[in-house]
């Protein structure tokens, strides 16, 4: 189990460039299975979860060539479907949440797709019903081996249909879209997710020859085609990492410039930090965070009531940033309620922040009230363990702002989502060592 040792209390300065988007990469990489032709993908983040998926594709028989940092070509012209029934696949697929999105393209192109129950973050229940209900509506037969926790769908032919999703699941929508692009006839998906990364997937599929309309809305229309061709695709920057750097700059009273953020795809993220009183300046396609020497003050609602920051489906605020916003609020002037609607275990990491001296009331598994210190009292260094990717980075930000030397164990969770995070932090002045 890896460990970070962090000497906190130092101001940082300089520029930092966000990696390619993790959540986009997991969708896009699965889509290479939809064609036997070559697909080139750029700006792929070098992180554990993405590298696991690339290894899975290679084990499936996909020919992979690395062209340069973050740039690969994929050719799925000789896929080994027998691997899907192997014990090795049942083991490898279980360790990666994003492996569920292999099922849609496999079902669409080869008539069958299998997956072990995926693992991932310990942040609460993450249902797969939306995925499989969509496949069933397209004509697939579903089966589940309870002893091995092994899912399967099979179909001689997928046929387009109308479906109203029970939730606007991003991975569920992506999976169903990838299944529908080669189905016979027209598929309509209502209550579809419309996040920028899902839009990126749809635009890539269109370049491959798919017929998709309504991209960017919650109503998608897909006309099935006989086959798809190759293409080239470049990932967006990771919006969660961008939010992490905004929070880091505020908590450490640092002046940072975040490069090439794709402003138009950030949605509510800048506004959420501005509600906490943080100055977020747009400079062309960069974000500049000036030094907040006098701190930052929470903006209450216009009637004076306490601010609530909650997650919601796009274009609402992504749930992946609530952990970071919560940490940033611990040093704000004022109070804020953080409402994590989607996952019932994601706020349980606040016990570590309480150990550091933060003032937080955990109201229930979904809500926490944060009373900010206004930097009148700094957080204290401590020893902690990262429970998941986003909580891990939130604790890292807390440690970088705290007085003294903190230790964070289980940093493999952080490495799952952040590329060379310690090296990039050292480049802007952070005192962090990987033990």
C-alpha positions as a Markdown table, in Angstrom:
| # | Residue | x | y | z |
|---|---|---|---|---|
| 1 | Unk | 0.0 | 0.0 | 0.0 |
| 2 | Unk | 1.5 | 3.3 | -1.1 |
| 3 | Unk | 1.8 | 6.4 | 1.0 |
| 4 | Unk | 2.1 | 10.2 | 0.5 |
| 5 | Unk | 4.0 | 12.3 | 3.0 |
| 6 | Unk | 2.9 | 15.9 | 2.8 |
| 7 | Unk | 4.4 | 18.9 | 4.4 |
| 8 | Unk | 1.6 | 21.4 | 4.5 |
| 9 | Unk | 1.3 | 25.2 | 4.9 |
| 10 | Unk | 3.2 | 26.2 | 1.8 |
| 11 | Unk | 1.9 | 28.5 | -0.9 |
| 12 | Unk | 2.1 | 27.2 | -4.5 |
| 13 | Unk | 2.6 | 29.1 | -7.7 |
| 14 | Unk | 2.8 | 28.5 | -11.4 |
| 15 | Unk | 0.9 | 26.7 | -14.2 |
| 16 | Unk | -0.7 | 23.3 | -14.2 |
| 17 | Unk | -2.2 | 21.5 | -17.2 |
| 18 | Unk | -5.1 | 19.1 | -16.6 |
| 19 | Unk | -4.9 | 15.5 | -17.9 |
| 20 | Unk | -7.3 | 14.0 | -20.3 |
| 21 | Unk | -10.7 | 13.2 | -18.9 |
| 22 | Unk | -10.8 | 9.8 | -17.1 |
| 23 | Unk | -14.6 | 9.4 | -17.4 |
| 24 | Unk | -14.5 | 10.2 | -21.1 |
| 25 | Unk | -11.6 | 7.8 | -21.7 |
| 26 | Unk | -13.5 | 4.8 | -20.2 |
| 27 | Unk | -16.3 | 5.3 | -22.7 |
| 28 | Unk | -14.2 | 6.1 | -25.7 |
| 29 | Unk | -11.8 | 3.2 | -25.2 |
| 30 | Unk | -14.8 | 0.7 | -25.1 |
| 31 | Unk | -16.1 | 2.2 | -28.4 |
| 32 | Unk | -13.1 | 0.9 | -30.4 |
| 33 | Unk | -14.7 | -2.5 | -30.2 |
| 34 | Unk | -17.5 | -1.3 | -32.6 |
| 35 | Unk | -15.3 | -1.4 | -35.7 |
| 36 | Unk | -12.6 | -3.6 | -37.2 |
| 37 | Unk | -10.8 | -0.5 | -38.6 |
| 38 | Unk | -8.1 | 1.6 | -36.9 |
| 39 | Unk | -9.1 | 4.1 | -34.2 |
| 40 | Unk | -6.6 | 6.7 | -33.0 |
| 41 | Unk | -7.2 | 8.3 | -29.6 |
| 42 | Unk | -5.2 | 11.2 | -28.2 |
| 43 | Unk | -4.8 | 12.8 | -24.7 |
| 44 | Unk | -5.4 | 9.5 | -22.9 |
| 45 | Unk | -4.6 | 10.0 | -19.2 |
| 46 | Unk | -1.9 | 7.7 | -17.8 |
| 47 | Unk | -3.8 | 6.5 | -14.8 |
| 48 | Unk | -4.5 | 3.1 | -13.2 |
| 49 | Unk | -8.2 | 2.7 | -14.2 |
| 50 | Unk | -7.5 | 3.7 | -17.9 |
| 51 | Unk | -4.4 | 1.5 | -18.1 |
| 52 | Unk | -6.4 | -1.5 | -16.7 |
| 53 | Unk | -9.0 | -1.0 | -19.5 |
| 54 | Unk | -6.3 | -0.8 | -22.2 |
| 55 | Unk | -4.9 | -4.1 | -20.8 |
| 56 | Unk | -8.4 | -5.7 | -20.9 |
| 57 | Unk | -8.8 | -4.6 | -24.6 |
| 58 | Unk | -5.4 | -6.1 | -25.4 |
| 59 | Unk | -6.4 | -9.4 | -23.7 |
| 60 | Unk | -9.5 | -9.4 | -25.8 |
| 61 | Unk | -7.3 | -9.4 | -28.9 |
| 62 | Unk | -7.4 | -5.7 | -29.8 |
| 63 | Unk | -4.2 | -4.7 | -31.5 |
| 64 | Unk | -2.8 | -1.7 | -29.7 |
| 65 | Unk | 0.2 | 0.6 | -30.6 |
| 66 | Unk | 1.4 | 3.5 | -28.6 |
| 67 | Unk | 2.3 | 6.5 | -30.8 |
| 68 | Unk | 3.5 | 8.8 | -28.1 |
| 69 | Unk | 2.5 | 10.1 | -24.6 |
| 70 | Unk | -1.2 | 9.7 | -24.3 |
| 71 | Unk | -1.7 | 8.7 | -27.9 |
| 72 | Unk | -2.6 | 5.2 | -29.1 |
| 73 | Unk | -4.1 | 3.4 | -32.1 |
| 74 | Unk | -6.5 | 0.5 | -31.6 |
| 75 | Unk | -7.6 | -2.1 | -34.1 |
| 76 | Unk | -10.3 | -4.6 | -33.1 |
| 77 | Unk | -10.3 | -6.8 | -36.2 |
| 78 | Unk | -9.6 | -10.1 | -34.4 |
| 79 | Unk | -11.5 | -10.0 | -31.1 |
| 80 | Unk | -11.1 | -13.2 | -29.0 |
| 81 | Unk | -14.7 | -13.7 | -27.6 |
| 82 | Unk | -13.6 | -16.8 | -25.7 |
| 83 | Unk | -11.6 | -14.6 | -23.4 |
| 84 | Unk | -15.0 | -13.3 | -22.1 |
| 85 | Unk | -15.7 | -16.7 | -20.5 |
| 86 | Unk | -12.3 | -17.1 | -19.0 |
| 87 | Unk | -11.4 | -17.0 | -15.3 |
| 88 | Unk | -8.8 | -14.4 | -16.1 |
| 89 | Unk | -11.5 | -12.0 | -17.5 |
| 90 | Unk | -13.7 | -12.7 | -14.5 |
| 91 | Unk | -10.9 | -11.6 | -12.3 |
| 92 | Unk | -9.6 | -8.6 | -14.4 |
| 93 | Unk | -13.0 | -7.2 | -15.2 |
| 94 | Unk | -14.1 | -7.2 | -11.6 |
| 95 | Unk | -11.4 | -4.7 | -10.6 |
| 96 | Unk | -12.6 | -1.9 | -12.9 |
| 97 | Unk | -15.9 | -0.1 | -12.7 |
| 98 | Unk | -15.6 | 1.2 | -16.3 |
| 99 | Unk | -15.5 | -2.4 | -17.7 |
| 100 | Unk | -19.3 | -2.4 | -17.7 |
| 101 | Unk | -19.1 | -0.3 | -20.9 |
| 102 | Unk | -17.5 | -3.2 | -22.8 |
| 103 | Unk | -20.9 | -4.9 | -22.8 |
| 104 | Unk | -22.7 | -2.5 | -25.2 |
| 105 | Unk | -20.2 | -2.6 | -28.1 |
| 106 | Unk | -19.6 | -6.3 | -27.7 |
| 107 | Unk | -23.4 | -7.0 | -27.8 |
| 108 | Unk | -23.9 | -4.6 | -30.7 |
| 109 | Unk | -21.1 | -6.0 | -32.9 |
| 110 | Unk | -20.8 | -9.7 | -31.9 |
| 111 | Unk | -24.3 | -10.5 | -30.4 |
| 112 | Unk | -23.0 | -11.2 | -26.9 |
| 113 | Unk | -21.4 | -9.4 | -24.0 |
| 114 | Unk | -20.4 | -10.6 | -20.5 |
| 115 | Unk | -19.0 | -8.9 | -17.5 |
| 116 | Unk | -18.3 | -9.8 | -13.8 |
| 117 | Unk | -19.8 | -7.5 | -11.2 |
| 118 | Unk | -17.5 | -4.4 | -11.4 |
| 119 | Unk | -15.7 | -3.0 | -8.4 |
| 120 | Unk | -14.4 | 0.5 | -8.1 |
| 121 | Unk | -15.0 | 3.1 | -5.4 |
| 122 | Unk | -16.6 | 2.3 | -2.1 |
| 123 | Unk | -19.0 | 5.2 | -2.2 |
| 124 | Unk | -22.4 | 3.4 | -2.1 |
| 125 | Unk | -24.6 | 1.5 | -4.4 |
| 126 | Unk | -24.1 | 2.0 | -8.1 |
| 127 | Unk | -26.9 | 0.2 | -10.0 |
| 128 | Unk | -26.5 | -1.6 | -13.3 |
| 129 | Unk | -30.2 | -1.9 | -13.9 |
| 130 | Unk | -30.3 | 1.0 | -16.4 |
| 131 | Unk | -27.7 | -0.7 | -18.6 |
| 132 | Unk | -29.3 | -4.1 | -18.8 |
| 133 | Unk | -32.9 | -2.8 | -19.0 |
| 134 | Unk | -31.8 | -0.9 | -22.1 |
| 135 | Unk | -30.2 | -3.9 | -23.7 |
| 136 | Unk | -33.3 | -6.0 | -23.0 |
| 137 | Unk | -35.5 | -3.4 | -24.7 |
| 138 | Unk | -33.2 | -3.6 | -27.8 |
| 139 | Unk | -34.0 | -7.3 | -27.9 |
| 140 | Unk | -31.2 | -8.9 | -25.8 |
| 141 | Unk | -31.7 | -11.8 | -23.4 |
| 142 | Unk | -30.2 | -11.2 | -19.9 |
| 143 | Unk | -28.8 | -13.8 | -17.6 |
| 144 | Unk | -27.0 | -13.5 | -14.2 |
| 145 | Unk | -24.9 | -16.1 | -12.5 |
| 146 | Unk | -25.4 | -15.3 | -8.8 |
| 147 | Unk | -22.6 | -17.7 | -7.6 |
| 148 | Unk | -20.0 | -16.0 | -9.7 |
| 149 | Unk | -21.6 | -12.5 | -9.9 |
| 150 | Unk | -21.4 | -12.8 | -13.7 |
| 151 | Unk | -23.7 | -10.9 | -16.0 |
| 152 | Unk | -24.4 | -11.7 | -19.6 |
| 153 | Unk | -26.5 | -10.4 | -22.5 |
| 154 | Unk | -27.0 | -12.2 | -25.9 |
| 155 | Unk | -29.0 | -11.4 | -29.0 |
| 156 | Unk | -29.1 | -12.7 | -32.6 |
| 157 | Unk | -30.3 | -9.2 | -33.7 |
| 158 | Unk | -30.8 | -5.9 | -31.9 |
| 159 | Unk | -33.8 | -3.9 | -32.9 |
| 160 | Unk | -34.3 | -0.2 | -32.3 |
| 161 | Unk | -37.1 | 0.9 | -29.9 |
| 162 | Unk | -38.2 | 3.8 | -27.7 |
| 163 | Unk | -37.0 | 3.8 | -24.1 |
| 164 | Unk | -37.4 | 6.1 | -21.2 |
| 165 | Unk | -34.4 | 5.6 | -18.8 |
| 166 | Unk | -35.2 | 5.3 | -15.1 |
| 167 | Unk | -32.2 | 7.6 | -14.4 |
| 168 | Unk | -30.0 | 9.8 | -16.5 |
| 169 | Unk | -27.0 | 7.4 | -16.0 |
| 170 | Unk | -23.9 | 8.5 | -17.9 |
| 171 | Unk | -22.4 | 5.1 | -18.2 |
| 172 | Unk | -25.8 | 3.6 | -18.8 |
| 173 | Unk | -26.6 | 6.0 | -21.6 |
| 174 | Unk | -23.1 | 5.4 | -23.2 |
| 175 | Unk | -23.6 | 1.7 | -23.1 |
| 176 | Unk | -27.0 | 1.8 | -24.7 |
| 177 | Unk | -25.9 | 4.2 | -27.4 |
| 178 | Unk | -23.0 | 1.9 | -28.3 |
| 179 | Unk | -25.5 | -1.0 | -28.5 |
| 180 | Unk | -28.0 | 1.0 | -30.5 |
| 181 | Unk | -25.7 | 2.4 | -33.3 |
| 182 | Unk | -25.6 | -1.0 | -35.0 |
| 183 | Unk | -29.1 | -2.1 | -34.2 |
| 184 | Unk | -31.8 | -2.5 | -36.9 |
| 185 | Unk | -34.1 | 0.6 | -37.2 |
| 186 | Unk | -34.5 | 3.6 | -35.0 |
| 187 | Unk | -33.8 | 3.9 | -31.2 |
| 188 | Unk | -35.0 | 6.8 | -29.1 |
| 189 | Unk | -33.5 | 7.4 | -25.7 |
| 190 | Unk | -35.4 | 9.8 | -23.4 |
| 191 | Unk | -33.9 | 11.0 | -20.1 |
| 192 | Unk | -30.5 | 10.3 | -21.6 |
| 193 | Unk | -27.4 | 11.7 | -19.9 |
| 194 | Unk | -26.0 | 14.7 | -21.8 |
| 195 | Unk | -22.6 | 15.3 | -20.1 |
| 196 | Unk | -19.8 | 16.7 | -22.3 |
| 197 | Unk | -18.1 | 13.3 | -22.2 |
| 198 | Unk | -21.2 | 11.6 | -23.5 |
| 199 | Unk | -21.4 | 14.3 | -26.2 |
| 200 | Unk | -17.8 | 13.5 | -27.1 |
| 201 | Unk | -18.6 | 9.8 | -27.4 |
| 202 | Unk | -21.6 | 10.5 | -29.7 |
| 203 | Unk | -19.6 | 12.9 | -31.9 |
| 204 | Unk | -16.9 | 10.3 | -32.2 |
| 205 | Unk | -19.5 | 7.6 | -33.2 |
| 206 | Unk | -20.9 | 10.0 | -35.8 |
| 207 | Unk | -17.4 | 10.4 | -37.3 |
| 208 | Unk | -17.3 | 6.6 | -37.5 |
| 209 | Unk | -20.5 | 6.6 | -39.5 |
| 210 | Unk | -23.2 | 6.4 | -36.8 |
| 211 | Unk | -26.4 | 8.4 | -37.2 |
| 212 | Unk | -27.2 | 10.2 | -33.9 |
| 213 | Unk | -29.3 | 13.4 | -33.5 |
| 214 | Unk | -30.1 | 15.3 | -30.3 |
| 215 | Unk | -26.5 | 15.3 | -29.1 |
| 216 | Unk | -26.2 | 17.5 | -26.0 |
| 217 | Unk | -29.9 | 17.0 | -25.1 |
| 218 | Unk | -31.7 | 14.4 | -23.0 |
| 219 | Unk | -33.5 | 13.1 | -26.0 |
| 220 | Unk | -31.3 | 11.0 | -28.4 |
| 221 | Unk | -32.4 | 9.6 | -31.8 |
| 222 | Unk | -30.2 | 6.8 | -33.3 |
| 223 | Unk | -30.7 | 5.3 | -36.7 |
| 224 | Unk | -28.9 | 2.0 | -36.8 |
| 225 | Unk | -26.2 | 1.4 | -39.5 |
| 226 | Unk | -24.7 | -1.8 | -40.8 |
| 227 | Unk | -21.1 | -1.0 | -39.8 |
| 228 | Unk | -18.8 | 1.7 | -38.5 |
| 229 | Unk | -15.3 | 2.8 | -39.7 |
| 230 | Unk | -12.2 | 4.2 | -38.1 |
| 231 | Unk | -11.6 | 7.7 | -36.8 |
| 232 | Unk | -9.3 | 9.9 | -34.7 |
| 233 | Unk | -10.4 | 11.4 | -31.4 |
| 234 | Unk | -8.9 | 13.7 | -28.8 |
| 235 | Unk | -10.1 | 13.7 | -25.2 |
| 236 | Unk | -11.3 | 16.8 | -23.4 |
| 237 | Unk | -9.4 | 17.9 | -20.3 |
| 238 | Unk | -10.6 | 16.3 | -17.0 |
| 239 | Unk | -13.2 | 18.7 | -15.4 |
| 240 | Unk | -12.8 | 17.0 | -12.0 |
| 241 | Unk | -9.1 | 17.6 | -12.0 |
| 242 | Unk | -9.7 | 21.2 | -13.0 |
| 243 | Unk | -12.0 | 21.6 | -10.0 |
| 244 | Unk | -9.4 | 20.0 | -7.8 |
| 245 | Unk | -6.8 | 22.5 | -8.8 |
| 246 | Unk | -9.2 | 25.4 | -8.2 |
| 247 | Unk | -9.9 | 24.1 | -4.7 |
| 248 | Unk | -6.2 | 23.5 | -4.1 |
| 249 | Unk | -5.3 | 27.1 | -5.0 |
| 250 | Unk | -8.0 | 28.5 | -2.7 |
| 251 | Unk | -7.1 | 26.3 | 0.3 |
| 252 | Unk | -3.4 | 27.0 | 0.1 |
| 253 | Unk | -3.8 | 30.8 | -0.7 |
| 254 | Unk | -1.9 | 30.2 | -3.9 |
| 255 | Unk | -1.8 | 31.9 | -7.3 |
| 256 | Unk | -2.3 | 29.2 | -10.0 |
| 257 | Unk | -3.1 | 29.2 | -13.7 |
| 258 | Unk | -4.9 | 26.1 | -15.0 |
| 259 | Unk | -4.1 | 25.7 | -18.7 |
| 260 | Unk | -6.4 | 24.7 | -21.6 |
| 261 | Unk | -9.5 | 23.9 | -19.5 |
| 262 | Unk | -12.1 | 23.9 | -22.4 |
| 263 | Unk | -14.2 | 26.5 | -20.6 |
| 264 | Unk | -17.4 | 25.9 | -22.6 |
| 265 | Unk | -17.5 | 22.3 | -21.2 |
| 266 | Unk | -17.1 | 23.2 | -17.5 |
| 267 | Unk | -20.8 | 23.9 | -16.9 |
| 268 | Unk | -21.6 | 24.8 | -13.2 |
| 269 | Unk | -18.0 | 24.2 | -11.9 |
| 270 | Unk | -16.7 | 27.8 | -11.9 |
| 271 | Unk | -20.0 | 29.0 | -10.5 |
| 272 | Unk | -19.9 | 26.5 | -7.6 |
| 273 | Unk | -16.5 | 27.8 | -6.5 |
| 274 | Unk | -17.6 | 31.4 | -6.9 |
| 275 | Unk | -20.5 | 30.7 | -4.6 |
| 276 | Unk | -17.9 | 29.8 | -1.9 |
| 277 | Unk | -16.3 | 33.3 | -2.6 |
| 278 | Unk | -13.4 | 32.1 | -4.7 |
| 279 | Unk | -12.3 | 34.3 | -7.6 |
| 280 | Unk | -12.2 | 32.3 | -10.9 |
| 281 | Unk | -10.8 | 34.4 | -13.7 |
| 282 | Unk | -11.1 | 33.4 | -17.4 |
| 283 | Unk | -8.0 | 34.1 | -19.5 |
| 284 | Unk | -8.7 | 32.9 | -23.0 |
| 285 | Unk | -9.1 | 29.1 | -22.4 |
| 286 | Unk | -7.2 | 29.2 | -19.1 |
| 287 | Unk | -8.4 | 29.6 | -15.5 |
| 288 | Unk | -6.4 | 32.0 | -13.3 |
| 289 | Unk | -6.9 | 31.8 | -9.5 |
| 290 | Unk | -5.4 | 34.8 | -7.7 |
| 291 | Unk | -4.0 | 34.5 | -4.3 |
| 292 | Unk | -6.8 | 34.7 | -1.7 |
| 293 | Unk | -4.8 | 36.4 | 1.1 |
| 294 | Unk | -7.9 | 37.7 | 2.8 |
| 295 | Unk | -9.7 | 34.4 | 2.5 |
| 296 | Unk | -13.1 | 33.8 | 0.7 |
| 297 | Unk | -16.7 | 34.3 | 1.9 |
| 298 | Unk | -19.6 | 32.0 | 1.2 |
| 299 | Unk | -22.5 | 33.7 | -0.7 |
| 300 | Unk | -25.8 | 33.1 | 1.1 |
| 301 | Unk | -29.0 | 33.0 | -0.9 |
| 302 | Unk | -30.7 | 36.4 | -1.6 |
| 303 | Unk | -33.1 | 35.9 | 1.3 |
| 304 | Unk | -30.2 | 35.3 | 3.7 |
| 305 | Unk | -30.7 | 31.6 | 4.1 |
| 306 | Unk | -27.7 | 29.2 | 4.2 |
| 307 | Unk | -26.2 | 28.2 | 0.9 |
| 308 | Unk | -26.7 | 24.6 | -0.2 |
| 309 | Unk | -24.5 | 23.0 | -2.9 |
| 310 | Unk | -25.9 | 19.9 | -4.3 |
| 311 | Unk | -25.1 | 17.5 | -7.2 |
| 312 | Unk | -27.5 | 17.0 | -10.2 |
| 313 | Unk | -27.5 | 15.5 | -13.6 |
| 314 | Unk | -25.8 | 17.6 | -16.3 |
| 315 | Unk | -26.0 | 20.5 | -16.7 |
| 316 | Unk | -26.2 | 20.4 | -12.9 |
| 317 | Unk | -23.1 | 20.1 | -10.8 |
| 318 | Unk | -21.2 | 16.8 | -11.1 |
| 319 | Unk | -21.2 | 14.7 | -7.9 |
| 320 | Unk | -17.5 | 14.0 | -8.3 |
| 321 | Unk | -16.6 | 17.5 | -7.1 |
| 322 | Unk | -18.7 | 17.7 | -3.9 |
| 323 | Unk | -15.9 | 16.1 | -1.8 |
| 324 | Unk | -13.5 | 18.9 | -3.0 |
| 325 | Unk | -16.0 | 21.7 | -2.4 |
| 326 | Unk | -16.6 | 20.4 | 1.1 |
| 327 | Unk | -12.9 | 20.6 | 1.9 |
| 328 | Unk | -12.6 | 24.0 | 0.5 |
| 329 | Unk | -15.6 | 25.2 | 2.6 |
| 330 | Unk | -13.8 | 24.2 | 5.8 |
| 331 | Unk | -11.7 | 27.4 | 5.5 |
| 332 | Unk | -14.4 | 29.7 | 4.0 |
| 333 | Unk | -16.0 | 32.5 | 6.0 |
| 334 | Unk | -19.6 | 31.4 | 6.6 |
| 335 | Unk | -21.5 | 28.1 | 6.5 |
| 336 | Unk | -22.7 | 25.8 | 3.7 |
| 337 | Unk | -24.7 | 22.6 | 3.4 |
| 338 | Unk | -23.1 | 20.0 | 1.0 |
| 339 | Unk | -25.9 | 17.7 | -0.3 |
| 340 | Unk | -24.6 | 14.5 | -2.0 |
| 341 | Unk | -27.7 | 13.1 | -3.5 |
| 342 | Unk | -26.3 | 10.3 | -5.6 |
| 343 | Unk | -24.1 | 8.2 | -3.3 |
| 344 | Unk | -24.9 | 7.5 | 0.3 |
| 345 | Unk | -21.3 | 6.7 | 1.5 |
| 346 | Unk | -19.3 | 9.5 | -0.2 |
| 347 | Unk | -19.4 | 11.9 | 2.7 |
| 348 | Unk | -18.1 | 9.4 | 5.3 |
| 349 | Unk | -14.5 | 10.7 | 4.8 |
| 350 | Unk | -15.4 | 13.8 | 6.9 |
| 351 | Unk | -14.2 | 12.0 | 10.0 |
| 352 | Unk | -10.6 | 12.5 | 8.8 |
| 353 | Unk | -11.3 | 16.2 | 8.4 |
| 354 | Unk | -12.8 | 16.4 | 11.9 |
| 355 | Unk | -9.5 | 14.9 | 13.2 |
| 356 | Unk | -7.7 | 17.8 | 11.4 |
| 357 | Unk | -9.9 | 20.3 | 13.3 |
| 358 | Unk | -12.6 | 21.0 | 10.7 |
| 359 | Unk | -16.1 | 22.1 | 11.9 |
| 360 | Unk | -18.5 | 19.7 | 10.1 |
| 361 | Unk | -21.8 | 18.3 | 11.1 |
| 362 | Unk | -22.7 | 15.1 | 9.2 |
| 363 | Unk | -26.5 | 15.4 | 9.2 |
| 364 | Unk | -27.1 | 12.0 | 7.5 |
| 365 | Unk | -25.3 | 9.9 | 4.8 |
| 366 | Unk | -26.2 | 12.5 | 2.1 |
| 367 | Unk | -25.7 | 15.9 | 3.8 |
| 368 | Unk | -23.0 | 17.7 | 5.7 |
| 369 | Unk | -23.0 | 21.2 | 7.2 |
| 370 | Unk | -19.7 | 22.9 | 7.1 |
| 371 | Unk | -18.8 | 25.9 | 9.4 |
| 372 | Unk | -15.8 | 27.6 | 7.9 |
| 373 | Unk | -12.7 | 28.6 | 9.9 |
| 374 | Unk | -12.0 | 31.7 | 7.7 |
| 375 | Unk | -8.3 | 30.7 | 8.1 |
| 376 | Unk | -8.5 | 31.9 | 11.8 |
| 377 | Unk | -7.6 | 28.3 | 12.7 |
| 378 | Unk | -5.6 | 26.1 | 10.3 |
| 379 | Unk | -6.2 | 22.4 | 9.8 |
| 380 | Unk | -3.8 | 20.2 | 11.7 |
| 381 | Unk | -1.7 | 17.5 | 10.1 |
| 382 | Unk | -2.7 | 13.9 | 10.7 |
| 383 | Unk | -2.4 | 10.3 | 9.5 |
| 384 | Unk | -5.3 | 9.2 | 7.2 |
| 385 | Unk | -6.3 | 6.6 | 4.6 |
| 386 | Unk | -7.8 | 7.4 | 1.2 |
| 387 | Unk | -11.2 | 5.7 | 0.8 |
| 388 | Unk | -11.8 | 6.5 | -2.8 |
| 389 | Unk | -10.5 | 8.7 | -5.7 |
| 390 | Unk | -12.2 | 12.0 | -5.0 |
| 391 | Unk | -12.1 | 11.8 | -1.2 |
| 392 | Unk | -8.4 | 10.9 | -1.5 |
| 393 | Unk | -7.7 | 14.1 | -3.5 |
| 394 | Unk | -9.8 | 16.1 | -1.1 |
| 395 | Unk | -7.7 | 14.8 | 1.9 |
| 396 | Unk | -4.6 | 15.6 | -0.1 |
| 397 | Unk | -5.8 | 19.2 | -0.6 |
| 398 | Unk | -6.5 | 19.4 | 3.1 |
| 399 | Unk | -3.0 | 18.1 | 4.0 |
| 400 | Unk | -1.4 | 20.6 | 1.7 |
| 401 | Unk | -3.1 | 23.4 | 3.5 |
| 402 | Unk | -2.6 | 22.0 | 7.0 |
| 403 | Unk | 0.2 | 22.9 | 9.4 |
| 404 | Unk | 2.7 | 20.1 | 9.9 |
| 405 | Unk | 3.4 | 16.8 | 8.1 |
| 406 | Unk | 0.5 | 14.6 | 7.1 |
| 407 | Unk | 0.5 | 11.0 | 5.9 |
| 408 | Unk | -2.0 | 9.5 | 3.5 |
| 409 | Unk | -2.1 | 5.8 | 3.0 |
| 410 | Unk | -3.8 | 3.8 | 0.2 |
| 411 | Unk | -2.8 | 6.3 | -2.4 |
| 412 | Unk | -3.5 | 3.7 | -5.1 |
| 413 | Unk | -7.0 | 5.1 | -4.9 |
| 414 | Unk | -5.7 | 8.5 | -5.9 |
| 415 | Unk | -3.6 | 7.0 | -8.7 |
| 416 | Unk | -6.7 | 5.5 | -10.2 |
| 417 | Unk | -7.8 | 8.9 | -11.3 |
| 418 | Unk | -4.9 | 11.4 | -11.2 |
| 419 | Unk | -1.8 | 11.1 | -13.4 |
| 420 | Unk | 1.6 | 11.6 | -11.7 |
| 421 | Unk | -0.1 | 13.9 | -9.2 |
| 422 | Unk | 2.8 | 14.1 | -6.8 |
| 423 | Unk | 5.2 | 15.1 | -9.6 |
| 424 | Unk | 2.9 | 17.7 | -10.9 |
| 425 | Unk | 2.3 | 19.1 | -7.5 |
| 426 | Unk | 6.1 | 19.3 | -6.8 |
| 427 | Unk | 6.5 | 21.3 | -10.0 |
| 428 | Unk | 4.3 | 24.1 | -8.5 |
| 429 | Unk | 6.0 | 24.1 | -5.1 |
| 430 | Unk | 4.3 | 21.4 | -3.1 |
| 431 | Unk | 6.2 | 19.4 | -0.5 |
| 432 | Unk | 5.0 | 15.9 | -1.2 |
| 433 | Unk | 6.9 | 12.6 | -1.3 |
| 434 | Unk | 5.7 | 9.2 | -2.4 |
| 435 | Unk | 6.9 | 6.5 | 0.1 |
